[in-house]
């Protein structure tokens, strides 16, 4: 396990999740809280609410991939 890569992946995921949560708060407080508290909920929110893909979701998926590489699950 490489802790630096895990930390970088986690921080990327956290920043991107907060960006999507801010967009969700503009539409509904409930959606914003769910996006902020539940990590995978932003994927559901992005596929359901947005007509176009949310760019921070791509960053969130990239952060998740980096995190899994750091943990040694993906090689």
Biopython code that builds the backbone (N, CA, C, O; Angstrom):
import numpy as np
from Bio.PDB.StructureBuilder import StructureBuilder

atoms = [
    (1, "UNK", "N", (0.848, -1.181, 0.000)),
    (1, "UNK", "CA", (0.000, 0.000, 0.000)),
    (1, "UNK", "C", (0.891, 1.240, 0.000)),
    (1, "UNK", "O", (1.778, 1.380, 0.842)),
    (2, "UNK", "N", (0.649, 2.117, -0.933)),
    (2, "UNK", "CA", (1.382, 3.365, -1.018)),
    (2, "UNK", "C", (0.493, 4.474, -0.450)),
    (2, "UNK", "O", (-0.468, 4.889, -1.097)),
    (3, "UNK", "N", (0.804, 4.944, 0.732)),
    (3, "UNK", "CA", (-0.072, 5.891, 1.421)),
    (3, "UNK", "C", (-0.152, 7.244, 0.725)),
    (3, "UNK", "O", (-1.177, 7.919, 0.827)),
    (4, "UNK", "N", (0.898, 7.661, 0.022)),
    (4, "UNK", "CA", (0.839, 8.945, -0.679)),
    (4, "UNK", "C", (-0.163, 8.899, -1.824)),
    (4, "UNK", "O", (-0.910, 9.855, -2.033)),
    (5, "UNK", "N", (-0.185, 7.804, -2.561)),
    (5, "UNK", "CA", (-1.134, 7.676, -3.665)),
    (5, "UNK", "C", (-2.558, 7.565, -3.135)),
    (5, "UNK", "O", (-3.486, 8.117, -3.725)),
    (6, "UNK", "N", (-2.733, 6.858, -2.033)),
    (6, "UNK", "CA", (-4.055, 6.753, -1.419)),
    (6, "UNK", "C", (-4.545, 8.130, -0.987)),
    (6, "UNK", "O", (-5.707, 8.470, -1.212)),
    (7, "UNK", "N", (-3.678, 8.923, -0.374)),
    (7, "UNK", "CA", (-4.043, 10.273, 0.072)),
    (7, "UNK", "C", (-4.408, 11.162, -1.116)),
    (7, "UNK", "O", (-5.395, 11.894, -1.050)),
    (8, "UNK", "N", (-3.642, 11.114, -2.184)),
    (8, "UNK", "CA", (-3.927, 11.926, -3.367)),
    (8, "UNK", "C", (-5.275, 11.535, -3.964)),
    (8, "UNK", "O", (-6.076, 12.404, -4.309)),
    (9, "UNK", "N", (-5.529, 10.233, -4.089)),
    (9, "UNK", "CA", (-6.813, 9.773, -4.611)),
    (9, "UNK", "C", (-7.979, 10.210, -3.745)),
    (9, "UNK", "O", (-9.017, 10.630, -4.256)),
    (10, "UNK", "N", (-7.806, 10.110, -2.419)),
    (10, "UNK", "CA", (-8.868, 10.531, -1.505)),
    (10, "UNK", "C", (-9.143, 12.024, -1.614)),
    (10, "UNK", "O", (-10.301, 12.439, -1.626)),
    (11, "UNK", "N", (-8.095, 12.834, -1.692)),
    (11, "UNK", "CA", (-8.282, 14.279, -1.789)),
    (11, "UNK", "C", (-8.958, 14.678, -3.097)),
    (11, "UNK", "O", (-9.798, 15.578, -3.109)),
    (12, "UNK", "N", (-8.603, 14.020, -4.194)),
    (12, "UNK", "CA", (-9.266, 14.291, -5.472)),
    (12, "UNK", "C", (-10.749, 13.961, -5.367)),
    (12, "UNK", "O", (-11.600, 14.731, -5.812)),
    (13, "UNK", "N", (-11.048, 12.813, -4.777)),
    (13, "UNK", "CA", (-12.451, 12.425, -4.611)),
    (13, "UNK", "C", (-13.200, 13.424, -3.733)),
    (13, "UNK", "O", (-14.338, 13.783, -4.036)),
    (14, "UNK", "N", (-12.580, 13.869, -2.661)),
    (14, "UNK", "CA", (-13.223, 14.789, -1.729)),
    (14, "UNK", "C", (-13.533, 16.123, -2.394)),
    (14, "UNK", "O", (-14.637, 16.648, -2.245)),
    (15, "UNK", "N", (-12.582, 16.671, -3.119)),
    (15, "UNK", "CA", (-12.794, 17.962, -3.792)),
    (15, "UNK", "C", (-13.897, 17.850, -4.839)),
    (15, "UNK", "O", (-14.783, 18.702, -4.904)),
    (16, "UNK", "N", (-13.847, 16.805, -5.654)),
    (16, "UNK", "CA", (-14.857, 16.637, -6.701)),
    (16, "UNK", "C", (-16.242, 16.388, -6.108)),
    (16, "UNK", "O", (-17.244, 16.865, -6.642)),
    (17, "UNK", "N", (-16.298, 15.644, -5.010)),
    (17, "UNK", "CA", (-17.585, 15.394, -4.363)),
    (17, "UNK", "C", (-18.168, 16.693, -3.814)),
    (17, "UNK", "O", (-19.377, 16.908, -3.894)),
    (18, "UNK", "N", (-17.327, 17.555, -3.261)),
    (18, "UNK", "CA", (-17.813, 18.835, -2.743)),
    (18, "UNK", "C", (-18.316, 19.739, -3.864)),
    (18, "UNK", "O", (-19.297, 20.458, -3.674)),
    (19, "UNK", "N", (-17.676, 19.718, -5.014)),
    (19, "UNK", "CA", (-18.124, 20.529, -6.143)),
    (19, "UNK", "C", (-19.509, 20.081, -6.608)),
    (19, "UNK", "O", (-20.384, 20.908, -6.862)),
    (20, "UNK", "N", (-19.698, 18.775, -6.717)),
    (20, "UNK", "CA", (-21.012, 18.257, -7.125)),
    (20, "UNK", "C", (-22.055, 18.561, -6.051)),
    (20, "UNK", "O", (-23.198, 18.882, -6.377)),
    (21, "UNK", "N", (-21.679, 18.465, -4.776)),
    (21, "UNK", "CA", (-22.617, 18.766, -3.693)),
    (21, "UNK", "C", (-23.050, 20.222, -3.729)),
    (21, "UNK", "O", (-24.213, 20.524, -3.458)),
    (22, "UNK", "N", (-22.144, 21.127, -4.056)),
    (22, "UNK", "CA", (-22.524, 22.537, -4.170)),
    (22, "UNK", "C", (-23.510, 22.756, -5.306)),
    (22, "UNK", "O", (-24.447, 23.542, -5.169)),
    (23, "UNK", "N", (-23.311, 22.068, -6.425)),
    (23, "UNK", "CA", (-24.273, 22.164, -7.529)),
    (23, "UNK", "C", (-25.624, 21.599, -7.104)),
    (23, "UNK", "O", (-26.669, 22.138, -7.467)),
    (24, "UNK", "N", (-25.602, 20.512, -6.334)),
    (24, "UNK", "CA", (-26.846, 19.898, -5.881)),
    (24, "UNK", "C", (-27.569, 20.779, -4.864)),
    (24, "UNK", "O", (-28.800, 20.824, -4.857)),
    (25, "UNK", "N", (-26.827, 21.476, -4.009)),
    (25, "UNK", "CA", (-27.440, 22.376, -3.034)),
    (25, "UNK", "C", (-28.197, 23.509, -3.717)),
    (25, "UNK", "O", (-29.187, 24.002, -3.176)),
    (26, "UNK", "N", (-27.747, 23.926, -4.889)),
    (26, "UNK", "CA", (-28.438, 24.990, -5.614)),
    (26, "UNK", "C", (-29.829, 24.552, -6.058)),
    (26, "UNK", "O", (-30.730, 25.381, -6.187)),
    (27, "UNK", "N", (-30.007, 23.249, -6.292)),
    (27, "UNK", "CA", (-31.311, 22.741, -6.713)),
    (27, "UNK", "C", (-32.167, 22.326, -5.528)),
    (27, "UNK", "O", (-33.355, 22.643, -5.470)),
    (28, "UNK", "N", (-31.555, 21.611, -4.575)),
    (28, "UNK", "CA", (-32.320, 21.088, -3.444)),
    (28, "UNK", "C", (-31.371, 20.815, -2.278)),
    (28, "UNK", "O", (-30.282, 20.272, -2.464)),
    (29, "UNK", "N", (-31.794, 21.194, -1.088)),
    (29, "UNK", "CA", (-30.965, 20.957, 0.090)),
    (29, "UNK", "C", (-30.829, 19.461, 0.366)),
    (29, "UNK", "O", (-29.771, 18.999, 0.795)),
    (30, "UNK", "N", (-31.881, 18.720, 0.123)),
    (30, "UNK", "CA", (-31.841, 17.270, 0.354)),
    (30, "UNK", "C", (-30.809, 16.603, -0.557)),
    (30, "UNK", "O", (-30.010, 15.784, -0.104)),
    (31, "UNK", "N", (-30.833, 16.956, -1.830)),
    (31, "UNK", "CA", (-29.876, 16.383, -2.778)),
    (31, "UNK", "C", (-28.449, 16.775, -2.410)),
    (31, "UNK", "O", (-27.534, 15.959, -2.518)),
    (32, "UNK", "N", (-28.256, 18.007, -1.979)),
    (32, "UNK", "CA", (-26.932, 18.469, -1.589)),
    (32, "UNK", "C", (-26.374, 17.721, -0.396)),
    (32, "UNK", "O", (-25.199, 17.354, -0.374)),
    (33, "UNK", "N", (-27.230, 17.496, 0.603)),
    (33, "UNK", "CA", (-26.792, 16.767, 1.790)),
    (33, "UNK", "C", (-26.459, 15.324, 1.437)),
    (33, "UNK", "O", (-25.466, 14.778, 1.918)),
    (34, "UNK", "N", (-27.291, 14.701, 0.593)),
    (34, "UNK", "CA", (-27.021, 13.323, 0.197)),
    (34, "UNK", "C", (-25.719, 13.218, -0.593)),
    (34, "UNK", "O", (-24.940, 12.288, -0.386)),
    (35, "UNK", "N", (-25.480, 14.171, -1.500)),
    (35, "UNK", "CA", (-24.226, 14.166, -2.271)),
    (35, "UNK", "C", (-23.023, 14.390, -1.369)),
    (35, "UNK", "O", (-21.951, 13.832, -1.604)),
    (36, "UNK", "N", (-23.197, 15.194, -0.351)),
    (36, "UNK", "CA", (-22.094, 15.503, 0.555)),
    (36, "UNK", "C", (-21.778, 14.350, 1.495)),
    (36, "UNK", "O", (-20.610, 14.107, 1.800)),
    (37, "UNK", "N", (-22.800, 13.635, 1.959)),
    (37, "UNK", "CA", (-22.602, 12.608, 2.982)),
    (37, "UNK", "C", (-22.347, 11.211, 2.432)),
    (37, "UNK", "O", (-21.612, 10.435, 3.043)),
    (38, "UNK", "N", (-22.940, 10.879, 1.294)),
    (38, "UNK", "CA", (-22.835, 9.524, 0.757)),
    (38, "UNK", "C", (-21.947, 9.566, -0.485)),
    (38, "UNK", "O", (-22.338, 10.148, -1.496)),
    (39, "UNK", "N", (-20.766, 8.963, -0.428)),
    (39, "UNK", "CA", (-19.807, 9.085, -1.534)),
    (39, "UNK", "C", (-20.334, 8.652, -2.897)),
    (39, "UNK", "O", (-20.078, 9.337, -3.888)),
    (40, "UNK", "N", (-21.055, 7.551, -2.981)),
    (40, "UNK", "CA", (-21.518, 7.067, -4.275)),
    (40, "UNK", "C", (-22.783, 7.747, -4.774)),
    (40, "UNK", "O", (-23.171, 7.559, -5.927)),
    (41, "UNK", "N", (-23.432, 8.537, -3.920)),
    (41, "UNK", "CA", (-24.698, 9.149, -4.324)),
    (41, "UNK", "C", (-24.516, 10.166, -5.441)),
    (41, "UNK", "O", (-25.444, 10.405, -6.214)),
    (42, "UNK", "N", (-23.351, 10.761, -5.537)),
    (42, "UNK", "CA", (-23.168, 11.752, -6.594)),
    (42, "UNK", "C", (-23.224, 11.109, -7.974)),
    (42, "UNK", "O", (-23.553, 11.787, -8.948)),
    (43, "UNK", "N", (-22.913, 9.820, -8.085)),
    (43, "UNK", "CA", (-23.065, 9.134, -9.367)),
    (43, "UNK", "C", (-24.537, 9.008, -9.732)),
    (43, "UNK", "O", (-24.908, 9.179, -10.893)),
    (44, "UNK", "N", (-25.373, 8.711, -8.746)),
    (44, "UNK", "CA", (-26.812, 8.632, -8.979)),
    (44, "UNK", "C", (-27.355, 10.016, -9.313)),
    (44, "UNK", "O", (-28.148, 10.166, -10.243)),
    (45, "UNK", "N", (-26.932, 11.026, -8.561)),
    (45, "UNK", "CA", (-27.395, 12.394, -8.796)),
    (45, "UNK", "C", (-27.003, 12.871, -10.191)),
    (45, "UNK", "O", (-27.821, 13.447, -10.909)),
    (46, "UNK", "N", (-25.770, 12.633, -10.564)),
    (46, "UNK", "CA", (-25.290, 13.094, -11.864)),
    (46, "UNK", "C", (-25.986, 12.422, -13.025)),
    (46, "UNK", "O", (-26.231, 13.060, -14.048)),
    (47, "UNK", "N", (-26.310, 11.143, -12.888)),
    (47, "UNK", "CA", (-26.978, 10.448, -13.990)),
    (47, "UNK", "C", (-28.464, 10.779, -14.044)),
    (47, "UNK", "O", (-29.073, 10.700, -15.111)),
    (48, "UNK", "N", (-29.052, 11.147, -12.919)),
    (48, "UNK", "CA", (-30.483, 11.409, -12.883)),
    (48, "UNK", "C", (-30.841, 12.875, -13.135)),
    (48, "UNK", "O", (-31.786, 13.163, -13.870)),
    (49, "UNK", "N", (-30.108, 13.785, -12.543)),
    (49, "UNK", "CA", (-30.510, 15.188, -12.543)),
    (49, "UNK", "C", (-29.920, 16.025, -13.676)),
    (49, "UNK", "O", (-30.536, 16.999, -14.107)),
    (50, "UNK", "N", (-28.776, 15.669, -14.143)),
    (50, "UNK", "CA", (-28.097, 16.514, -15.119)),
    (50, "UNK", "C", (-28.370, 16.033, -16.531)),
    (50, "UNK", "O", (-28.375, 14.830, -16.795)),
    (51, "UNK", "N", (-28.598, 16.974, -17.441)),
    (51, "UNK", "CA", (-28.768, 16.633, -18.852)),
    (51, "UNK", "C", (-27.424, 16.320, -19.502)),
    (51, "UNK", "O", (-27.352, 15.525, -20.439)),
    (52, "UNK", "N", (-26.390, 16.932, -19.014)),
    (52, "UNK", "CA", (-25.047, 16.678, -19.530)),
    (52, "UNK", "C", (-24.208, 16.101, -18.389)),
    (52, "UNK", "O", (-24.500, 16.352, -17.220)),
    (53, "UNK", "N", (-23.178, 15.339, -18.715)),
    (53, "UNK", "CA", (-22.356, 14.761, -17.638)),
    (53, "UNK", "C", (-21.694, 15.849, -16.791)),
    (53, "UNK", "O", (-21.245, 16.871, -17.309)),
    (54, "UNK", "N", (-21.645, 15.616, -15.516)),
    (54, "UNK", "CA", (-21.007, 16.549, -14.591)),
    (54, "UNK", "C", (-19.507, 16.262, -14.607)),
    (54, "UNK", "O", (-19.079, 15.155, -14.282)),
    (55, "UNK", "N", (-18.712, 17.262, -14.987)),
    (55, "UNK", "CA", (-17.267, 17.060, -15.109)),
    (55, "UNK", "C", (-16.593, 16.641, -13.805)),
    (55, "UNK", "O", (-15.671, 15.826, -13.851)),
    (56, "UNK", "N", (-17.003, 17.152, -12.647)),
    (56, "UNK", "CA", (-16.361, 16.682, -11.415)),
    (56, "UNK", "C", (-16.586, 15.194, -11.146)),
    (56, "UNK", "O", (-15.811, 14.580, -10.413)),
    (57, "UNK", "N", (-17.631, 14.608, -11.724)),
    (57, "UNK", "CA", (-17.839, 13.171, -11.540)),
    (57, "UNK", "C", (-16.715, 12.379, -12.192)),
    (57, "UNK", "O", (-16.313, 11.333, -11.683)),
    (58, "UNK", "N", (-16.209, 12.875, -13.317)),
    (58, "UNK", "CA", (-15.078, 12.223, -13.973)),
    (58, "UNK", "C", (-13.860, 12.286, -13.062)),
    (58, "UNK", "O", (-13.121, 11.309, -12.943)),
    (59, "UNK", "N", (-13.650, 13.424, -12.422)),
    (59, "UNK", "CA", (-12.555, 13.562, -11.462)),
    (59, "UNK", "C", (-12.743, 12.651, -10.264)),
    (59, "UNK", "O", (-11.773, 12.092, -9.752)),
    (60, "UNK", "N", (-13.995, 12.493, -9.807)),
    (60, "UNK", "CA", (-14.262, 11.607, -8.677)),
    (60, "UNK", "C", (-13.914, 10.168, -9.042)),
    (60, "UNK", "O", (-13.311, 9.450, -8.244)),
    (61, "UNK", "N", (-14.292, 9.749, -10.244)),
    (61, "UNK", "CA", (-13.964, 8.388, -10.681)),
    (61, "UNK", "C", (-12.458, 8.209, -10.845)),
    (61, "UNK", "O", (-11.919, 7.147, -10.534)),
    (62, "UNK", "N", (-11.778, 9.247, -11.333)),
    (62, "UNK", "CA", (-10.316, 9.177, -11.453)),
    (62, "UNK", "C", (-9.682, 9.078, -10.069)),
    (62, "UNK", "O", (-8.735, 8.315, -9.878)),
    (63, "UNK", "N", (-10.192, 9.840, -9.103)),
    (63, "UNK", "CA", (-9.687, 9.761, -7.734)),
    (63, "UNK", "C", (-9.916, 8.393, -7.121)),
    (63, "UNK", "O", (-9.056, 7.879, -6.406)),
    (64, "UNK", "N", (-11.083, 7.794, -7.399)),
    (64, "UNK", "CA", (-11.363, 6.450, -6.889)),
    (64, "UNK", "C", (-10.398, 5.432, -7.493)),
    (64, "UNK", "O", (-9.945, 4.515, -6.809)),
    (65, "UNK", "N", (-10.089, 5.601, -8.778)),
    (65, "UNK", "CA", (-9.143, 4.698, -9.433)),
    (65, "UNK", "C", (-7.746, 4.846, -8.828)),
    (65, "UNK", "O", (-7.071, 3.850, -8.566)),
    (66, "UNK", "N", (-7.317, 6.084, -8.607)),
    (66, "UNK", "CA", (-6.006, 6.320, -7.991)),
    (66, "UNK", "C", (-5.959, 5.732, -6.586)),
    (66, "UNK", "O", (-4.949, 5.157, -6.182)),
    (67, "UNK", "N", (-7.052, 5.877, -5.845)),
    (67, "UNK", "CA", (-7.131, 5.319, -4.501)),
    (67, "UNK", "C", (-7.005, 3.797, -4.544)),
    (67, "UNK", "O", (-6.284, 3.220, -3.730)),
    (68, "UNK", "N", (-7.679, 3.149, -5.459)),
    (68, "UNK", "CA", (-7.612, 1.695, -5.568)),
    (68, "UNK", "C", (-6.219, 1.228, -6.009)),
    (68, "UNK", "O", (-5.745, 0.180, -5.571)),
    (69, "UNK", "N", (-5.581, 1.999, -6.863)),
    (69, "UNK", "CA", (-4.206, 1.664, -7.260)),
    (69, "UNK", "C", (-3.287, 1.774, -6.045)),
    (69, "UNK", "O", (-2.432, 0.914, -5.833)),
    (70, "UNK", "N", (-3.459, 2.812, -5.259)),
    (70, "UNK", "CA", (-2.637, 2.984, -4.065)),
    (70, "UNK", "C", (-2.838, 1.888, -3.042)),
    (70, "UNK", "O", (-1.903, 1.510, -2.336)),
    (71, "UNK", "N", (-4.061, 1.376, -2.960)),
    (71, "UNK", "CA", (-4.337, 0.288, -2.022)),
    (71, "UNK", "C", (-3.840, -1.055, -2.533)),
    (71, "UNK", "O", (-3.763, -2.023, -1.778)),
    (72, "UNK", "N", (-3.507, -1.110, -3.802)),
    (72, "UNK", "CA", (-2.993, -2.345, -4.372)),
    (72, "UNK", "C", (-4.071, -3.244, -4.943)),
    (72, "UNK", "O", (-3.789, -4.378, -5.330)),
    (73, "UNK", "N", (-5.306, -2.756, -5.002)),
    (73, "UNK", "CA", (-6.402, -3.556, -5.549)),
    (73, "UNK", "C", (-6.312, -3.612, -7.062)),
    (73, "UNK", "O", (-6.522, -4.666, -7.661)),
    (74, "UNK", "N", (-6.000, -2.480, -7.682)),
    (74, "UNK", "CA", (-5.753, -2.432, -9.125)),
    (74, "UNK", "C", (-4.251, -2.330, -9.334)),
    (74, "UNK", "O", (-3.583, -1.541, -8.667)),
    (75, "UNK", "N", (-3.730, -3.100, -10.229)),
    (75, "UNK", "CA", (-2.284, -3.045, -10.473)),
    (75, "UNK", "C", (-2.004, -2.778, -11.908)),
    (75, "UNK", "O", (-0.842, -2.697, -12.306)),
]
sb = StructureBuilder()
sb.init_structure("model")
sb.init_model(0)
sb.init_chain("A")
sb.init_seg("    ")
for serial, (resi, resn, name, xyz) in enumerate(atoms, 1):
    if name == "N":
        sb.init_residue(resn, " ", resi, " ")
    sb.init_atom(name, np.array(xyz, "f"), 0.0, 1.0, " ", f" {name:<3s}", serial, name[0])
structure = sb.get_structure()
